[in-house]
Amino acid sequence: MGLFLFSSENSFQKAFNHLSQASIQHKSLFQPAVLEEAAALLTEPNGLVKLFKYSHLFDGAGVFTGKPWENVKKLNPVLVRGTLHAGGIMATAEALSNLRILAIARGDYHHPEMTAFEATDFLTRVMALNLDLLLMRETEENRVLQLYKDKQASEILGFIADHCFSPLVFQNLYQEVDNLAVQRPIVTDKILKLIASAKRLAGGLEEADSSLSLYENAVYSPADLAAHSSIENYQEKLSTSNDLQLIREANQLLSSMNQTGLVSPFHVLFLLYINKERKDLLPAMLCVDETARENLRVNLPFVSSLIDSSVTMKTRRSIYGLIRLLQRDIFTGEFTKEIEKLNTVPLHCGVKNKLAEVHKITDIHTIRSLLLSEIVSVLGQPLGIGQGFNPTCQSTRALSYWSQKEPVMLLKMFTSFLEDGKVTMNFEGNSLTSDLLPHLSMDDTDNIDTVSLLLIPHLDAIYFEMLKAAKGRGQDPHKWINPAFHLKGIWTQFSDSYSDFEFTAKFLKYYHPANNPTVNAGLPQPAGITIYNHSGQPLGAHAVLIQRVGHDQSGCLRVYFYNPNNDSLQVWGNSIKTSVTGNGEKEGESSLPFEDFLHCLYAFHYPVPD
């Protein structure tokens, strides 16, 4: 009882009761205490749930008396975002006002001046205007302005979305799922949460033509047997199925992953079952082309062992990575040997501590499975490696570059790091060792893969040391940093728009296919772009990889690039909008028309002229 008396909810209730009993003339004296106690509740788990229980009483008690939120007819959805961002008592009052409108929309509170329909329309507009906060999209603007840190605003919008179905918001959620999934990020947690949110928002409605059915099926019922099974009895059904049923199930499971990039628990159970009982069915589930089939045939014992060692319910997203890995022509004896080392390499205490801190795992077998599965994803999906909300585009880009062009070198670096807890590189004759350099903390560990989690802080430490050494030379320091930092294969010539009057001419000479028909043979190559917001104001520099240059199906010449920011469908000022699908993009690529890309470009490498 004593604990309850001193709980935040009890304190709020006491302040709320005092306000309720106060006369109209004295309401203003008691409002600050209510808002202060509400602000404290908003920082606690389930605080919104507790406050929502009182929402139908806010008006009667006088929470908004004499305040801008008093007259619901004067409320403007456009102003909600700014008020939530203002922080303090203003943001708290805005949160309570929106909870009151949610109560009206749900029919819990019959307001004399706002109908449930009007309340729903108001909240729909609020959510549509603030979808980036609701979904915390990994745009450069969110990262630069650190909007992702405003978790309270995001949580309030999420609470409203979970309790107020709107067809418009549902459609927006579908569009967001589609935009993210088509980019094939390694980390799919956000997509899975969006699908679950959309399912809740739809109120359990079963619509045969639901726009989200493709994604919902991929997660909850990706194949015939899976659709009529529970997780608990699925394996039993598999053991009693005939060859035709199993082959059909394998094909459907593969098709589901191939279409969406998503992996369900059913995929895990099926793969583990056939890997143990029916290895002859592995091609039906893992191979989408002849290269994959040949790689699997030649390396069947290795792949089978890899599945045993790495695939669990918690590492299931790596199954998609394995599918894409089998499509790559990189299976050599040295390659497989380096992956197998991950099963036996001694793990540095720093590695184990980091995994215990972030993933809460200490069991060595679980750690090995995680490391194996994540390197499979990184090697299978080089363009799916993302920086999350961390300002680490340089190092994230390097991981993608190595995965694409030097996979064995990346494996050796990773294995060495796991054992020694450090990365060593040379810069102009000086050896730089990451464990001796200062590290910046990673703000976001939720939206990055485990390889990035471990390597990026060390790579970033080396990158900043190189940056320090190369400053003050009268030209962009990346002229010297990029070849050293990427280790191999970077074109040595360099141009930046600030110091080279021939910048545009050189890019046209070396990257336009009409002038250099073999440009793609030397790609990918690092480049620097300037990111702009919707108004055309520069947000800062960003690192990308130019993957290739070519014409899309309509004949438009485009630059296809890797963006370390996994949410690459962005507006880069005025009419420049990046594309991620529909314009000839390969999986994980972004693209812009050649001239638009050149407008944003500020630095690039080119080969030594003949």
Secondary structure, DSSP 8 states (H G I E B T S, - for coil): -HHHHTSHHHHHHHHHHHHHHS-GGGHHHHHHHHHHHHHHHHTSTTHHHHHHTTGGGHHHHTTTTTSTTS-GGG--GGGHHHHHHH-HHHHHHHHHHHHHHHHHHTTSS-BTTB-HHHHHHHHHHHHHHTHHHHHT---HHHHHHTGGG-HHHHHHHHHHHHHS--HHHHHHHHHHHHHHHTT--S--HHHHHHHHHHHHHTTT---TT-TTHHHHHHHH--SHHHHT--TTTHHHHHHT--HHHHHHHHHHHHHHHHHH----HHHHHHHHHHHHH-GGGHHHHH-SSHHHHHHHHHTHHHHHHHHHHH--STTTTHHHHHHHHHTSS---HHHHHHHHHTTTS---HHHHHHHHHHH----HHHHHHHHHHHHHHHHH-GGG---TTSS-HHHHHHHHHHHHH-HHHHHHHHHHHHHHS--EEEETTEEEEGGGS-----S--SSS-HHHHHHHHHHHHHHHHHHHHHTTSSS-THHHHHHHHH-S---SEEEETTT-TTHHHHHHHHHSTTT-TTGGGG--EEEEEEEE-TTS-EEEEEEEEEEEEEE-TTS-EEEEEE-SSS----B-STT-B-BSSSSS--TT-EEEEHHHHHHHEEEEEE----
